[in-house]
Amino acid sequence: MEFMDVVSARKSVRSYSSQEVEEEKLTKILEAARLAPSWANKQCCKYIVVKDKAKIEAMASMLNSWLKQAPVIVAACADPKDSGSRNSMDYFLVDVGISLQQLVLTATAFGLGTCWIGAFDEAKIKKLLDVPANVKVVALTPIGYPADKEGFGGKLVKTLVGSGKRKPLDEMVHWDKW
Ligand SMILES: Cc1cc2nc3c(=O)[nH]c(=O)nc-3n(C[C@H](O)[C@H](O)[C@H](O)COP(=O)(O)O)c2cc1C
């Protein structure tokens, strides 16, 4: 796929088929995340790749029931001390964001679906996945092949937040001054 086609094809997938993700693809997806730039090249981003069915079901019951269909869930984490901060901004969030987006776009290029999940009880996820106290869980995403049909939950979220819509470029971009 051409790069712009990958970027355009990416969308949040909230319904998955039972097809497993090939190890080779998963490795390449994680490799793309590894290559991301980061604050002073500190590479703070760490991933927990969850394939254990019991843990996936536990996460689904904590978060969204549709997650239990996913063959893989990835938790993107970082110790904030392994990155920097400037202008009152913690850059570990940026580091993780860039790395996770590289993961997401690579998954898209392989025909796989993902969905950035930020709404979760961090304490519960940390307990389930044995995450050390100093490490933040920034985001989760399932990785899997999209189901043929989108479920009710996915349709509902898309309608509520208008997922398919983007502001026009002239509302986003200023030229030469604000
Ligand atoms: C930081 C962030 C947090 C998000 N958290 C959630 C979430 O908790 N649950 C969910 O279903 N989608 C979540 N999303 C997905 C957004 O709803 C989605 O990206 C947006 O509606 C645009 O739709 P699209 O991804 O299909 O283009 C999140 C996205 C981002 C970037």
The ligand as a MOL file (V3000), in Angstrom:
LIG
                    3D

  0  0  0     0  0            999 V3000
M  V30 BEGIN CTAB
M  V30 COUNTS 31 33 0 0 0
M  V30 BEGIN ATOM
M  V30 1 C -5.7750 9.6020 22.7480 0
M  V30 2 C -6.9230 8.7830 22.2160 0
M  V30 3 C -7.7410 8.0910 23.1020 0
M  V30 4 C -8.7940 7.3080 22.6260 0
M  V30 5 N -9.5330 6.5670 23.5220 0
M  V30 6 C -10.5130 5.7540 23.0480 0
M  V30 7 C -11.2140 4.8960 23.9440 0
M  V30 8 O -10.9640 4.8690 25.1430 0
M  V30 9 N -12.1590 4.0710 23.4340 0
M  V30 10 C -12.4540 4.0300 22.0940 0
M  V30 11 O -13.2990 3.2360 21.6860 0
M  V30 12 N -11.7900 4.8370 21.2050 0
M  V30 13 C -10.8420 5.6850 21.6540 0
M  V30 14 N -10.1150 6.4640 20.7810 0
M  V30 15 C -10.4280 6.4200 19.3350 0
M  V30 16 C -11.1180 7.7100 18.8460 0
M  V30 17 O -12.4610 7.7200 19.2800 0
M  V30 18 C -11.0090 7.7400 17.3210 0
M  V30 19 O -9.6550 7.7940 16.9460 0
M  V30 20 C -11.7310 8.9420 16.7140 0
M  V30 21 O -13.1330 8.8430 16.9450 0
M  V30 22 C -11.5150 9.0210 15.1960 0
M  V30 23 O -11.9720 7.8440 14.5900 0
M  V30 24 P -11.0140 6.9190 13.7130 0
M  V30 25 O -9.8830 6.4700 14.6140 0
M  V30 26 O -11.8750 5.7660 13.2730 0
M  V30 27 O -10.4980 7.7470 12.5810 0
M  V30 28 C -9.0710 7.2490 21.2330 0
M  V30 29 C -8.2170 7.9420 20.3450 0
M  V30 30 C -7.1620 8.6770 20.8270 0
M  V30 31 C -6.2390 9.3610 19.8310 0
M  V30 END ATOM
M  V30 BEGIN BOND
M  V30 1 1 1 2
M  V30 2 1 2 3
M  V30 3 2 2 30
M  V30 4 2 3 4
M  V30 5 1 4 5
M  V30 6 1 4 28
M  V30 7 2 5 6
M  V30 8 1 6 7
M  V30 9 1 6 13
M  V30 10 2 7 8
M  V30 11 1 7 9
M  V30 12 1 9 10
M  V30 13 2 10 11
M  V30 14 1 10 12
M  V30 15 2 12 13
M  V30 16 1 13 14
M  V30 17 1 14 15
M  V30 18 1 14 28
M  V30 19 1 15 16
M  V30 20 1 16 17
M  V30 21 1 16 18
M  V30 22 1 18 19
M  V30 23 1 18 20
M  V30 24 1 20 21
M  V30 25 1 20 22
M  V30 26 1 22 23
M  V30 27 1 23 24
M  V30 28 2 24 25
M  V30 29 1 24 26
M  V30 30 1 24 27
M  V30 31 2 28 29
M  V30 32 1 29 30
M  V30 33 1 30 31
M  V30 END BOND
M  V30 END CTAB
M  END
